[in-house]
């Protein structure tokens, strides 16, 4: 299995500890926070490009800079790096999204990847004006992605569904190359949508056996639709010259977290409407011990950070071995991050990437 490596763009700010939507309220000190200026994000993007990463994931949420605008500004700052832009179907109409993606493809020379984020915390969804429940959001995403691909065909179309209505729709300048669609979701409502529309099914970093079961389930659903998907995983990385150094880093990170904030975050994640978020919360259990849930797989980030909550921890050789273990299950895309993202992108590119047996070499733009 070819390994395709992607990095993360910290558009809510960077730090030497946990960064993420809720982490800002969960640290004892934020004195080292690096603001997400265009200059700093350009440094991270160029470092990721130089380190051999194919793309950078740019998150979506109220605590982040807008992913579309930020990455568009970074197009001229890079030469071949692709941008995995996360966005929520519920806050943008499908014909407009199709036009935005087509424009982006032309301006970037085909460097757009799309990460569909159907939902998040219910309070944040409502803050964006979205009051649908969990399953209804996935039904809307189903319609949205169908309309997106219809628009990209360049043909005239009409549509009337439960969530969208389009009359006389047509994208006058469709993209020469449709941007690949990455899609995550672990619920019974999410998986069929992924099977019908996604190019890559993306999961958070659960232990290999759980990932294997999920891949098999999605693969069966996709086969029933006459489709074949690729698969990806989202993980943090703490890779050092020795395993001892790497695990010492986890202890340092734990020391920056406020116990009261850990308890509050765990309760919020445990009762989340997101199946995947509840799974991440179960991996840590809200505790600060016993967080190595599989060899070299640490659940400490999930104590306070929503979304991806696990990290590969160990020597460079051990981290490479764990990546190969997931690749053997059928994982092709590895969306990685490390705090701070600038230095850790360089470290990974120099120390881990050369150890992988089959990393894909990104093509020039």
Residue pairs with C-beta under 8 A, 6 or more apart in sequence:
1 327
1 328
1 330
1 331
1 332
1 358
2 332
2 358
2 359
2 360
3 323
3 324
3 327
3 332
3 334
3 356
3 357
3 358
3 359
3 360
4 54
4 332
4 333
4 334
4 359
4 360
5 52
5 53
5 54
5 334
5 336
5 353
5 359
5 360
6 53
6 54
6 55
6 56
6 57
6 84
6 232
6 333
6 334
6 335
6 336
7 44
7 48
7 51
7 53
7 55
7 56
7 57
7 335
7 336
7 337
7 341
7 345
8 56
8 57
8 59
8 335
8 336
8 337
8 341
9 41
9 44
9 45
9 56
9 57
9 58
9 59
9 70
9 71
9 74
9 83
9 341
10 19
10 34
10 36
10 41
10 44
10 337
10 340
10 341
11 36
11 41
11 58
11 59
11 64
11 65
11 67
11 70
12 19
12 20
12 21
12 24
12 36
12 59
12 61
12 63
12 64
12 65
13 19
13 24
13 33
13 34
13 35
13 36
14 33
14 34
14 36
14 40
14 44
14 339
14 340
14 341
14 342
15 27
15 30
15 32
15 33
15 34
15 339
15 340
16 32
16 339
16 340
17 23
17 27
17 32
17 253
17 256
17 257
17 339
18 26
18 27
18 253
18 256
18 257
18 301
18 303
18 304
18 305
18 339
19 305
19 339
20 301
20 304
20 305
20 306
20 307
21 61
21 62
21 63
21 64
21 305
21 306
21 307
22 265
22 268
22 304
22 305
22 306
23 304
23 305
24 30
24 33
24 63
25 261
26 257
26 258
26 261
26 262
26 265
26 303
26 304
27 256
27 257
27 258
27 261
27 304
28 256
28 257
28 258
29 256
34 40
34 340
36 64
36 65
36 70
38 70
38 73
38 74
40 342
41 70
41 74
42 74
42 77
43 342
44 56
44 341
44 342
44 345
45 56
45 74
45 77
45 78
45 81
46 77
46 78
46 81
47 342
47 345
47 346
47 349
48 56
48 81
48 345
49 78
49 79
49 80
49 81
50 346
50 349
51 345
51 346
51 348
51 349
51 350
51 353
52 349
52 353
52 359
52 361
52 362
53 81
53 345
53 349
53 362
54 81
54 82
54 360
54 362
55 81
55 82
55 83
55 84
55 113
56 71
56 81
56 82
56 83
56 84
57 84
57 86
57 115
57 234
57 335
57 337
58 64
58 67
58 70
58 71
58 83
58 84
58 85
58 86
59 67
59 86
59 307
60 67
60 86
60 87
60 88
60 117
61 120
61 124
62 124
62 127
62 128
67 85
67 86
67 87
68 85
68 87
68 100
68 104
71 83
71 85
72 104
72 107
72 108
74 81
74 83
75 83
75 107
75 108
75 111
79 364
79 365
80 111
80 362
80 363
80 364
80 365
81 111
81 362
82 111
82 112
82 113
83 108
83 111
83 112
83 113
84 113
84 114
84 115
84 182
84 335
85 104
85 112
85 113
85 114
85 115
86 115
86 116
86 117
87 97
87 114
87 115
87 116
87 117
88 117
88 118
88 119
88 120
88 128
88 130
89 97
89 116
89 118
89 140
89 141
89 144
89 145
90 118
90 119
90 125
90 128
90 130
90 132
90 137
90 140
91 128
91 129
91 130
92 100
93 164
94 143
94 144
94 147
94 148
94 151
94 164
94 166
95 147
95 151
95 166
95 169
95 171
97 144
97 148
98 147
98 148
98 151
98 152
98 171
99 151
99 171
101 112
101 114
101 148
101 152
101 175
101 179
102 152
102 171
102 173
102 174
102 175
104 112
104 179
105 111
105 112
105 175
105 176
105 177
105 179
106 173
106 175
106 176
108 365
109 365
110 175
110 176
110 177
110 365
111 365
112 179
113 179
113 180
113 182
114 179
114 180
114 181
114 182
115 182
115 183
115 184
115 202
116 141
116 145
116 181
116 182
116 183
116 184
116 198
117 184
118 137
118 138
118 141
118 185
118 190
118 193
119 125
119 130
119 134
119 137
119 138
119 273
119 274
120 274
120 306
121 268
121 272
121 273
121 274
121 306
122 273
125 131
125 132
125 137
130 137
132 140
133 273
134 187
134 189
134 273
134 274
135 187
135 189
138 185
138 187
138 189
138 190
138 193
139 162
139 163
139 189
140 162
140 163
140 164
141 193
142 192
142 193
142 196
142 197
143 159
143 161
143 162
143 163
143 164
144 163
144 164
145 181
145 183
145 193
145 196
145 197
146 196
146 197
147 159
147 164
147 166
147 169
148 181
149 178
149 197
150 157
150 159
150 169
151 157
151 169
151 170
151 171
151 174
152 171
152 174
152 175
152 178
153 174
154 170
154 171
154 172
154 174
155 170
156 168
156 169
156 170
157 166
157 169
157 170
158 166
158 167
158 168
158 169
159 165
159 166
159 169
160 166
180 199
180 200
181 197
181 198
181 199
181 200
182 198
182 199
182 200
182 201
182 202
182 232
182 333
183 193
183 194
183 197
183 198
183 200
183 201
183 202
184 190
184 194
184 201
184 202
184 203
184 204
184 234
184 276
185 191
185 193
185 194
185 275
185 276
186 203
186 214
186 274
186 275
186 276
186 279
187 274
187 275
187 276
190 275
191 217
191 218
191 221
192 221
194 201
194 218
194 221
194 222
194 229
195 218
195 221
195 222
195 224
195 225
195 227
195 229
196 225
196 227
198 229
199 229
199 230
200 229
200 230
200 231
200 232
200 332
200 333
201 215
201 218
201 229
201 230
201 231
201 232
202 231
202 232
202 233
202 234
202 333
202 335
203 211
203 214
203 215
203 231
203 232
203 233
203 234
203 276
204 233
204 234
204 276
204 279
204 280
204 307
204 308
204 309
204 310
205 211
205 233
205 234
205 235
205 236
205 297
205 308
205 309
205 310
205 311
205 312
206 214
206 279
206 283
206 310
207 293
207 294
207 297
208 294
208 325
208 326
208 329
210 279
211 233
211 326
211 329
211 331
212 329
215 231
215 329
215 330
215 331
218 229
218 231
219 229
219 330
222 228
222 229
230 332
230 333
231 330
231 331
231 332
231 333
232 331
232 332
232 333
232 334
232 335
233 326
233 331
233 333
233 334
233 335
234 307
234 308
234 335
235 308
235 310
235 311
235 312
235 334
235 335
235 336
235 337
236 301
236 308
236 310
236 311
236 312
236 336
236 337
236 338
236 339
237 311
237 312
237 319
237 336
237 337
237 338
237 344
237 348
237 352
238 246
238 249
238 250
238 298
238 311
238 312
238 313
238 314
238 338
239 246
239 312
239 313
239 314
239 315
239 316
239 319
239 338
239 344
239 347
239 348
239 351
239 352
240 246
240 249
240 314
240 315
240 316
241 315
241 316
241 351
242 315
243 314
243 315
243 318
246 313
246 314
246 315
247 313
247 314
249 313
250 291
250 298
250 300
250 311
250 313
253 300
254 288
254 300
254 303
257 288
257 303
257 304
259 288
261 304
262 286
262 288
262 303
262 304
263 286
265 286
265 303
265 304
265 306
266 281
266 284
266 285
266 286
266 303
267 286
269 277
269 278
269 280
269 281
269 302
269 306
270 278
270 281
270 282
270 286
271 278
272 278
272 281
277 306
277 307
280 299
280 302
280 306
280 307
280 308
280 309
280 310
281 302
281 309
283 293
283 299
283 302
283 309
283 310
284 291
284 299
284 300
284 302
284 303
284 309
286 303
288 300
288 303
291 298
291 299
291 300
292 298
292 299
292 313
293 299
293 310
295 318
295 322
296 312
296 313
296 314
296 318
296 319
296 321
296 322
297 310
297 311
297 312
297 313
297 322
298 310
298 311
298 312
298 313
299 309
299 310
300 311
301 308
301 309
301 310
301 311
302 308
302 309
302 310
303 309
308 337
312 319
312 322
312 323
313 319
314 322
316 351
316 352
316 355
317 355
319 352
320 352
320 355
320 356
323 334
323 352
323 356
324 356
324 357
326 334
327 358
336 348
337 344
338 344
338 345
338 347
338 348
353 359
